[in-house]
């Protein structure tokens, strides 16, 4: 195997690690988004006062203010998830290109 193919294989391995990291990040944001959506749902369904955890304190907060905070946070999570998915797709495309190049070389070398 020539140096260029070895380099491509190393790049492929690095891409796989990066994709794996993106998947973990995306799962983390998806879990936080679900928690956020559940909090918004509960907030909309209850007539009881709303509270927010700040550090070690649980403080009473205006429901509308809390809804706005949660909706803003939801937007951020959505954007981050979309951004991660775009990066993930680009890496997967590059991985496919490298894989095809390496396979082409291996087939040529094997004949």
DSSP file (Angstrom, degrees, kcal/mol; ACC not computed):
  #  RESIDUE AA STRUCTURE BP1 BP2  ACC     N-H-->O    O-->H-N    N-H-->O    O-->H-N    TCO  KAPPA ALPHA  PHI   PSI    X-CA   Y-CA   Z-CA
    1    1 A X              0   0    0      0, 0.0     2,-0.0     0, 0.0   105,-0.0   0.000 360.0 360.0 360.0 133.7    0.0    0.0    0.0
    2    2 A X     >  -     0   0    0      1,-0.1     4,-1.9     4,-0.0     5,-0.2  -0.258 360.0-104.2 -80.6 170.3    1.4    3.4   -0.9
    3    3 A X  H  > S+     0   0    0      1,-0.2     4,-2.4     2,-0.2     5,-0.2   0.867 117.9  55.8 -62.2 -39.1    1.8    6.4    1.3
    4    4 A X  H  > S+     0   0    0      1,-0.2     4,-2.2     2,-0.2    -1,-0.2   0.899 107.8  48.2 -64.3 -40.3   -1.2    8.2   -0.1
    5    5 A X  H  > S+     0   0    0      2,-0.2     4,-2.3     1,-0.2    -1,-0.2   0.901 110.9  51.0 -66.2 -40.2   -3.5    5.3    0.6
    6    6 A X  H  X S+     0   0    0     -4,-1.9     4,-2.3     1,-0.2    -2,-0.2   0.902 109.7  51.0 -62.2 -40.3   -2.3    5.1    4.1
    7    7 A X  H  X S+     0   0    0     -4,-2.4     4,-2.4     1,-0.2    -2,-0.2   0.905 109.9  49.5 -62.9 -41.9   -2.9    8.8    4.5
    8    8 A X  H  X S+     0   0    0     -4,-2.2     4,-2.4     2,-0.2    -2,-0.2   0.882 109.7  51.0 -65.6 -38.6   -6.4    8.4    3.3
    9    9 A X  H  X S+     0   0    0     -4,-2.3     4,-2.2     2,-0.2    -1,-0.2   0.900 110.4  49.3 -66.2 -40.6   -7.1    5.5    5.6
   10   10 A X  H  X S+     0   0    0     -4,-2.3     4,-2.2     2,-0.2    -2,-0.2   0.908 111.0  49.8 -63.7 -41.1   -5.8    7.6    8.6
   11   11 A X  H  X S+     0   0    0     -4,-2.4     4,-2.6     1,-0.2    -2,-0.2   0.897 108.8  53.4 -63.7 -39.3   -8.0   10.5    7.5
   12   12 A X  H  X S+     0   0    0     -4,-2.4     4,-2.4     2,-0.2    -2,-0.2   0.916 108.4  49.1 -59.7 -44.4  -10.9    8.0    7.3
   13   13 A X  H  X S+     0   0    0     -4,-2.2     4,-1.9     1,-0.2    -1,-0.2   0.897 111.2  49.7 -63.4 -40.5  -10.3    6.9   10.8
   14   14 A X  H  X S+     0   0    0     -4,-2.2     4,-2.3     2,-0.2    -2,-0.2   0.909 110.1  50.9 -64.5 -41.9  -10.1   10.5   12.0
   15   15 A X  H  X S+     0   0    0     -4,-2.6     4,-2.9     1,-0.2     5,-0.2   0.908 107.7  53.1 -61.9 -42.4  -13.4   11.2   10.2
   16   16 A X  H  X S+     0   0    0     -4,-2.4     4,-2.2     1,-0.2    -1,-0.2   0.892 109.3  48.9 -61.0 -39.7  -15.1    8.2   11.9
   17   17 A X  H  X S+     0   0    0     -4,-1.9     4,-2.2     2,-0.2    -1,-0.2   0.917 112.1  48.7 -64.9 -42.8  -14.0    9.5   15.3
   18   18 A X  H  X S+     0   0    0     -4,-2.3     4,-2.5     2,-0.2    -2,-0.2   0.907 110.5  50.4 -64.7 -41.7  -15.3   13.0   14.5
   19   19 A X  H  X S+     0   0    0     -4,-2.9     4,-2.5     1,-0.2    -1,-0.2   0.918 109.5  51.8 -61.3 -42.7  -18.6   11.5   13.3
   20   20 A X  H  X S+     0   0    0     -4,-2.2     4,-2.0    -5,-0.2    -1,-0.2   0.901 109.7  49.3 -60.7 -41.4  -18.9    9.5   16.5
   21   21 A X  H  X S+     0   0    0     -4,-2.2     4,-2.4     1,-0.2    -1,-0.2   0.907 110.5  50.4 -63.7 -42.0  -18.3   12.7   18.5
   22   22 A X  H  X S+     0   0    0     -4,-2.5     4,-2.9     1,-0.2    -2,-0.2   0.893 107.9  53.3 -63.7 -39.4  -20.9   14.6   16.6
   23   23 A X  H  X S+     0   0    0     -4,-2.5     4,-2.4     2,-0.2    -1,-0.2   0.920 110.3  47.3 -61.9 -43.5  -23.4   11.7   17.2
   24   24 A X  H  X S+     0   0    0     -4,-2.0     4,-2.1     2,-0.2    -2,-0.2   0.914 113.2  48.1 -64.8 -42.5  -22.8   12.0   21.0
   25   25 A X  H  X S+     0   0    0     -4,-2.4     4,-2.5     2,-0.2    -2,-0.2   0.921 111.8  49.9 -62.7 -43.3  -23.2   15.7   20.9
   26   26 A X  H  X S+     0   0    0     -4,-2.9     4,-2.6     1,-0.2    -2,-0.2   0.911 109.7  50.5 -63.5 -42.1  -26.4   15.5   18.9
   27   27 A X  H  X S+     0   0    0     -4,-2.4     4,-2.3     2,-0.2    -1,-0.2   0.894 109.7  51.8 -61.8 -39.6  -27.8   12.9   21.3
   28   28 A X  H  X S+     0   0    0     -4,-2.1     4,-2.2     2,-0.2    -2,-0.2   0.937 112.6  44.2 -61.8 -47.9  -27.0   15.2   24.2
   29   29 A X  H  X S+     0   0    0     -4,-2.5     4,-2.4     1,-0.2    -2,-0.2   0.861 111.7  53.6 -67.6 -34.6  -28.7   18.1   22.6
   30   30 A X  H  X S+     0   0    0     -4,-2.6     4,-2.2     2,-0.2    -1,-0.2   0.899 109.2  48.8 -65.9 -39.2  -31.7   16.0   21.6
   31   31 A X  H  X S+     0   0    0     -4,-2.3     4,-2.2     2,-0.2    -2,-0.2   0.920 112.9  47.2 -64.9 -43.3  -32.1   14.8   25.2
   32   32 A X  H  X S+     0   0    0     -4,-2.2     4,-2.3     1,-0.2    -2,-0.2   0.875 110.6  53.0 -65.8 -36.6  -31.9   18.4   26.5
   33   33 A X  H  X S+     0   0    0     -4,-2.4     4,-2.8     2,-0.2    -1,-0.2   0.905 108.0  50.5 -64.4 -41.4  -34.4   19.4   23.8
   34   34 A X  H  X S+     0   0    0     -4,-2.2     4,-2.6     2,-0.2    -2,-0.2   0.919 110.4  49.1 -62.5 -43.7  -36.8   16.7   25.0
   35   35 A X  H  X S+     0   0    0     -4,-2.2     4,-2.3     1,-0.2    -1,-0.2   0.913 112.0  49.7 -60.1 -42.4  -36.5   17.9   28.6
   36   36 A X  H  X S+     0   0    0     -4,-2.3     4,-2.4     2,-0.2    -2,-0.2   0.926 111.3  47.6 -62.5 -46.6  -37.1   21.4   27.4
   37   37 A X  H  X S+     0   0    0     -4,-2.8     4,-2.4     1,-0.2    -2,-0.2   0.884 111.7  50.8 -64.2 -39.0  -40.2   20.4   25.4
   38   38 A X  H  X S+     0   0    0     -4,-2.6     4,-2.5     2,-0.2    -1,-0.2   0.898 109.9  50.3 -64.4 -40.2  -41.6   18.4   28.4
   39   39 A X  H  X S+     0   0    0     -4,-2.3     4,-2.5     2,-0.2    -2,-0.2   0.913 111.0  48.9 -64.4 -42.1  -41.0   21.4   30.7
   40   40 A X  H  X S+     0   0    0     -4,-2.4     4,-2.1     2,-0.2    -2,-0.2   0.909 111.0  50.4 -63.0 -41.9  -42.9   23.7   28.3
   41   41 A X  H  X S+     0   0    0     -4,-2.4     4,-1.5     2,-0.2    -2,-0.2   0.943 113.0  45.1 -61.3 -48.7  -45.8   21.2   28.0
   42   42 A X  H  X S+     0   0    0     -4,-2.5     4,-1.7     1,-0.2    -1,-0.2   0.896 111.3  53.6 -62.2 -40.6  -46.1   20.9   31.8
   43   43 A X  H  < S+     0   0    0     -4,-2.5    -1,-0.2     1,-0.2    -2,-0.2   0.879 110.2  47.3 -62.8 -38.4  -45.9   24.7   32.1
   44   44 A X  H  < S+     0   0    0     -4,-2.1    -1,-0.2     1,-0.2    -2,-0.2   0.776 115.0  46.2 -73.0 -27.0  -48.7   25.1   29.6
   45   45 A X  H  < S+     0   0    0     -4,-1.5     2,-0.2    -5,-0.2    -2,-0.2   0.690  99.1  78.9 -91.7 -19.7  -50.9   22.5   31.3
   46   46 A X     <  -     0   0    0     -4,-1.7     4,-0.0    -5,-0.2     0, 0.0  -0.613  52.0-164.9 -96.0 151.0  -50.5   23.5   35.0
   47   47 A X        +     0   0    0     -2,-0.2    -1,-0.1     2,-0.1     3,-0.1   0.408  63.7 103.1-104.5  -2.4  -52.2   26.3   36.8
   48   48 A X  S    S-     0   0    0      1,-0.1    -2,-0.1    -5,-0.0     0, 0.0  -0.309  85.8 -82.1 -76.6 163.0  -49.7   26.1   39.7
   49   49 A X        -     0   0    0      1,-0.1     2,-0.3    -2,-0.0    -1,-0.1  -0.242  45.4-121.5 -62.8 154.7  -46.9   28.6   40.2
   50   50 A X  E     -A   61   0A   0     11,-0.6    11,-2.4    -3,-0.1     2,-0.3  -0.770  25.9-167.7-100.9 145.6  -43.7   28.1   38.2
   51   51 A X  E     -A   60   0A   0     -2,-0.3     2,-0.4     9,-0.3     9,-0.2  -0.943   6.3-156.1-130.7 152.4  -40.3   27.7   39.8
   52   52 A X  E     -A   59   0A   0      7,-2.8     7,-2.9    -2,-0.3     2,-0.6  -0.992  18.5-128.2-130.9 137.8  -36.8   27.7   38.3
   53   53 A X  E     +A   58   0A   0     -2,-0.4     2,-0.5     5,-0.2     5,-0.2  -0.752  27.6 178.8 -86.1 119.5  -33.7   26.1   39.8
   54   54 A X  E >   -A   57   0A   0      3,-3.5     3,-2.3    -2,-0.6     2,-0.4  -0.935  64.2 -52.0-123.5 106.1  -30.9   28.6   40.0
   55   55 A X  T 3  S-     0   0    0     -2,-0.5    -2,-0.0     1,-0.3     0, 0.0  -0.540 122.7 -22.3  64.8-121.2  -27.8   27.1   41.5
   56   56 A X  T 3  S+     0   0    0     -2,-0.4     2,-0.4    -3,-0.1    -1,-0.3   0.333 123.0  92.5 -99.2   5.1  -29.0   25.4   44.7
   57   57 A X  E <   -A   54   0A   0     -3,-2.3    -3,-3.5     2,-0.0     2,-0.6  -0.803  61.7-150.5-106.9 142.2  -32.1   27.6   45.0
   58   58 A X  E     -A   53   0A   0     -2,-0.4     2,-0.4    -5,-0.2    -5,-0.2  -0.945  27.4-173.3-106.1 113.6  -35.6   27.0   43.7
   59   59 A X  E     -A   52   0A   0     -7,-2.9    -7,-2.8    -2,-0.6     2,-0.2  -0.861  27.3-113.8-116.4 145.4  -37.1   30.4   43.0
   60   60 A X  E     -A   51   0A   0     -2,-0.4     2,-0.3    -9,-0.2    -9,-0.3  -0.520  40.8-176.7 -70.4 136.5  -40.6   31.5   41.9
   61   61 A X  E     -A   50   0A   0    -11,-2.4   -11,-0.6    -2,-0.2     2,-0.1  -0.988  34.1 -95.7-139.4 147.3  -40.7   32.9   38.4
   62   62 A X     >  -     0   0    0     -2,-0.3     4,-2.4     1,-0.1     5,-0.2  -0.387  32.7-134.2 -59.9 132.3  -43.3   34.4   36.2
   63   63 A X  H  > S+     0   0    0      1,-0.2     4,-2.8     2,-0.2     5,-0.2   0.894 103.7  50.6 -58.4 -43.4  -44.7   31.7   33.9
   64   64 A X  H  > S+     0   0    0      1,-0.2     4,-2.3     2,-0.2    -1,-0.2   0.890 110.4  49.4 -65.1 -38.6  -44.6   33.9   30.8
   65   65 A X  H  > S+     0   0    0      2,-0.2     4,-2.3     1,-0.2    -1,-0.2   0.922 112.7  47.7 -64.7 -43.5  -40.9   34.8   31.4
   66   66 A X  H  X S+     0   0    0     -4,-2.4     4,-2.7     2,-0.2    -2,-0.2   0.894 109.9  52.8 -65.3 -40.2  -40.1   31.1   32.0
   67   67 A X  H  X S+     0   0    0     -4,-2.8     4,-2.7     2,-0.2    -1,-0.2   0.920 109.6  49.1 -59.9 -43.6  -41.9   30.1   28.7
   68   68 A X  H  X S+     0   0    0     -4,-2.3     4,-2.6     2,-0.2    -2,-0.2   0.931 111.5  48.9 -62.7 -44.8  -39.9   32.7   26.8
   69   69 A X  H  X S+     0   0    0     -4,-2.3     4,-2.5     1,-0.2    -2,-0.2   0.926 113.3  47.2 -59.4 -45.5  -36.7   31.4   28.3
   70   70 A X  H  X S+     0   0    0     -4,-2.7     4,-2.3     1,-0.2    -1,-0.2   0.889 112.2  49.3 -65.8 -39.2  -37.6   27.8   27.5
   71   71 A X  H  X S+     0   0    0     -4,-2.7     4,-2.0     2,-0.2    -1,-0.2   0.892 111.7  49.1 -67.0 -39.0  -38.6   28.7   23.9
   72   72 A X  H  X S+     0   0    0     -4,-2.6     4,-1.9     2,-0.2    -2,-0.2   0.922 112.3  48.4 -63.6 -43.8  -35.4   30.6   23.4
   73   73 A X  H  X S+     0   0    0     -4,-2.5     4,-2.5     1,-0.2    -2,-0.2   0.886 108.4  54.8 -62.4 -39.8  -33.4   27.7   24.7
   74   74 A X  H  X S+     0   0    0     -4,-2.3     4,-2.6     1,-0.2    -1,-0.2   0.903 106.2  51.6 -61.1 -42.9  -35.4   25.4   22.4
   75   75 A X  H  X S+     0   0    0     -4,-2.0     4,-2.5     2,-0.2    -1,-0.2   0.911 109.3  50.3 -60.4 -42.8  -34.4   27.5   19.4
   76   76 A X  H  X S+     0   0    0     -4,-1.9     4,-2.6     2,-0.2    -2,-0.2   0.929 111.1  48.3 -62.6 -45.7  -30.8   27.2   20.4
   77   77 A X  H  X S+     0   0    0     -4,-2.5     4,-2.6     1,-0.2    -2,-0.2   0.921 111.3  50.6 -61.3 -43.9  -31.0   23.4   20.7
   78   78 A X  H  X S+     0   0    0     -4,-2.6     4,-2.4     1,-0.2    -2,-0.2   0.926 112.0  47.3 -59.2 -45.6  -32.7   23.1   17.4
   79   79 A X  H  X S+     0   0    0     -4,-2.5     4,-2.6     1,-0.2    -2,-0.2   0.909 112.3  49.1 -63.5 -42.5  -30.0   25.2   15.7
   80   80 A X  H  X S+     0   0    0     -4,-2.6     4,-2.6     2,-0.2    -1,-0.2   0.907 110.9  49.9 -65.4 -40.8  -27.2   23.3   17.3
   81   81 A X  H  X S+     0   0    0     -4,-2.6     4,-2.5     2,-0.2    -2,-0.2   0.930 112.3  47.5 -63.0 -45.0  -28.7   20.0   16.3
   82   82 A X  H  X S+     0   0    0     -4,-2.4     4,-2.1     2,-0.2    -2,-0.2   0.908 112.3  50.1 -62.1 -41.8  -29.1   21.2   12.7
   83   83 A X  H  X S+     0   0    0     -4,-2.6     4,-2.3     2,-0.2    -2,-0.2   0.920 111.1  48.2 -62.8 -44.9  -25.6   22.5   12.6
   84   84 A X  H  X S+     0   0    0     -4,-2.6     4,-2.8     1,-0.2    -1,-0.2   0.911 110.0  52.7 -62.2 -42.3  -24.2   19.2   13.9
   85   85 A X  H  X S+     0   0    0     -4,-2.5     4,-2.5     2,-0.2    -1,-0.2   0.886 108.7  50.2 -62.3 -38.9  -26.2   17.3   11.4
   86   86 A X  H  X S+     0   0    0     -4,-2.1     4,-2.3     2,-0.2    -1,-0.2   0.936 113.1  45.4 -63.6 -46.4  -24.8   19.4    8.5
   87   87 A X  H  X S+     0   0    0     -4,-2.3     4,-2.4     1,-0.2    -2,-0.2   0.901 112.5  51.8 -63.3 -40.5  -21.2   18.8    9.8
   88   88 A X  H  X S+     0   0    0     -4,-2.8     4,-2.4     1,-0.2    -1,-0.2   0.918 109.3  49.7 -62.0 -44.8  -22.0   15.2   10.2
   89   89 A X  H  X S+     0   0    0     -4,-2.5     4,-2.3     2,-0.2    -2,-0.2   0.901 110.0  50.8 -62.3 -42.0  -23.3   14.9    6.6
   90   90 A X  H  X S+     0   0    0     -4,-2.3     4,-2.4     1,-0.2    -1,-0.2   0.915 111.4  48.1 -62.2 -42.6  -20.2   16.7    5.2
   91   91 A X  H  X S+     0   0    0     -4,-2.4     4,-2.6     1,-0.2    -2,-0.2   0.905 110.5  51.2 -65.2 -40.3  -17.9   14.3    7.1
   92   92 A X  H  X S+     0   0    0     -4,-2.4     4,-2.2     2,-0.2    -1,-0.2   0.889 109.6  50.6 -64.5 -38.4  -19.9   11.3    5.9
   93   93 A X  H  X S+     0   0    0     -4,-2.3     4,-2.2     2,-0.2    -2,-0.2   0.940 111.8  47.1 -62.3 -46.8  -19.6   12.5    2.3
   94   94 A X  H  X S+     0   0    0     -4,-2.4     4,-2.5     1,-0.2    -2,-0.2   0.895 110.8  52.4 -62.6 -39.6  -15.9   13.0    2.6
   95   95 A X  H  X S+     0   0    0     -4,-2.6     4,-2.7     1,-0.2    -1,-0.2   0.904 108.4  50.6 -62.4 -41.5  -15.6    9.5    4.2
   96   96 A X  H  X S+     0   0    0     -4,-2.2     4,-2.4     2,-0.2    -2,-0.2   0.907 110.0  50.2 -64.0 -41.3  -17.4    8.0    1.3
   97   97 A X  H  X S+     0   0    0     -4,-2.2     4,-2.3     2,-0.2    -2,-0.2   0.943 113.2  45.6 -60.7 -48.4  -15.1    9.7   -1.2
   98   98 A X  H  X S+     0   0    0     -4,-2.5     4,-2.7     1,-0.2     5,-0.2   0.906 111.5  52.5 -62.2 -42.2  -12.0    8.5    0.7
   99   99 A X  H  X S+     0   0    0     -4,-2.7     4,-2.7     1,-0.2    -1,-0.2   0.917 110.0  48.4 -61.1 -43.7  -13.4    5.0    1.0
  100  100 A X  H  X S+     0   0    0     -4,-2.4     4,-2.4     2,-0.2    -1,-0.2   0.906 111.7  49.7 -63.2 -42.1  -14.1    4.8   -2.8
  101  101 A X  H  X S+     0   0    0     -4,-2.3     4,-2.2     2,-0.2    -2,-0.2   0.922 112.9  46.3 -63.1 -44.5  -10.6    6.1   -3.6
  102  102 A X  H  X S+     0   0    0     -4,-2.7     4,-2.7     2,-0.2    -2,-0.2   0.921 113.4  48.8 -65.5 -43.7   -9.0    3.5   -1.3
  103  103 A X  H  X S+     0   0    0     -4,-2.7     4,-2.6    -5,-0.2     5,-0.2   0.901 109.9  52.2 -62.9 -39.8  -11.1    0.7   -2.6
  104  104 A X  H  X S+     0   0    0     -4,-2.4     4,-2.3    -5,-0.2    -1,-0.2   0.919 111.6  46.7 -61.0 -43.6  -10.3    1.7   -6.2
  105  105 A X  H  X S+     0   0    0     -4,-2.2     4,-2.9     2,-0.2    -2,-0.2   0.914 112.1  50.1 -64.1 -43.7   -6.6    1.6   -5.4
  106  106 A X  H  X S+     0   0    0     -4,-2.7     4,-2.0     2,-0.2    -2,-0.2   0.889 111.4  48.3 -64.7 -39.0   -6.9   -1.7   -3.6
  107  107 A X  H  X S+     0   0    0     -4,-2.6     4,-0.9     2,-0.2    -1,-0.2   0.919 114.1  46.3 -64.9 -43.8   -8.8   -3.2   -6.6
  108  108 A X  H >< S+     0   0    0     -4,-2.3     3,-0.6    -5,-0.2    -2,-0.2   0.912 114.9  47.4 -64.0 -42.8   -6.2   -1.9   -9.0
  109  109 A X  H 3< S+     0   0    0     -4,-2.9    -1,-0.2     1,-0.2    -2,-0.2   0.816 108.4  55.5 -69.0 -31.4   -3.4   -3.1   -6.8
  110  110 A X  H 3<        0   0    0     -4,-2.0    -1,-0.2     1,-0.2    -2,-0.2   0.681 360.0 360.0 -76.9 -18.2   -4.9   -6.5   -6.4
  111  111 A X    <<        0   0    0     -4,-0.9    -1,-0.2    -3,-0.6    -2,-0.1   0.453 360.0 360.0 -79.2 360.0   -5.2   -7.2  -10.2
